[in-house]
C-alpha cells in the first residue's frame, strides 16, 4: 500500500465537518478500507480508528436531538 494513503485518510477525517455529505461518506469509506488492511502499520490504523470514532460521535451528537432516540 502507498504509505501516503493512511496519512491522507487521517487528515481527511479532520475535514468531515467541512465537506458535503457525499465527500464525508467517501472519507469514511476510505478510513474503513485502511482499518481493514492488515498491511497498514498498526499505529496508523489506531490513529485513524480514533479519529473516525471521534468524528462518528460528533455526527451522533449533531443528528440525534434531545427528544430523538436511536
N, C-alpha and C positions, 0 to 999 in steps of 0.2 A: 504494500500500500504506500502511496505517496505520503511522505512524512509531513507535508504541509496541510494535508486534508484535516487531520484531527485539530490542528491549530486553527484552521479556518472555521471549522464547525464550532469549536469552543467560542471563538469570537462572535460568530453569527448568532449564537444563543443569547448573547448580551443585547442584541438588536431586536429581539422578539416584540417588545412593546413599541417599536418604532416602524414596523413594517406591516404591510397588509396581511390579511388572513391567509391567503394562498402562499405567500412567501414564508410566513411563520410556520405553516404546515410543512413546507419543503425543508426548512431548517430543522424542525423536529424529526422529520423522517431521516435526514442525513445523520442526526445525532443517534437515532436508533440503530442505524446501519453501523456506525462506529462502535457503539456499545456491543453489538453482536459479533464483531470481528475480533477473534482471539489473537490475531496478528498485530493489532494495535497495542501499543505499550499500555500496561495496566494503569500507570499514572495518568495518561491522557484519558483513558476510559473512566477512571474515577472522577477526574475533574469535570468531564463532560456530563457524567451522571449527576453530579452535584449541581451543576449549573442548570441542567434540564429539570431536575427536581424543584429547584428554586423557581424557575420560570413556570412550571406547572402549578405550583402553589399560588403564585401571583395571579395566574389565569383563573384559578379556582375562586380566589377572593374577588376578582373583578366580575365574574359571571354569576356567582351564586349570591343572591341578595339576602338580606336579613330574614325574609319570610320564605325564601325558597329552600327546598331540600333536594337532595340528590341521592 
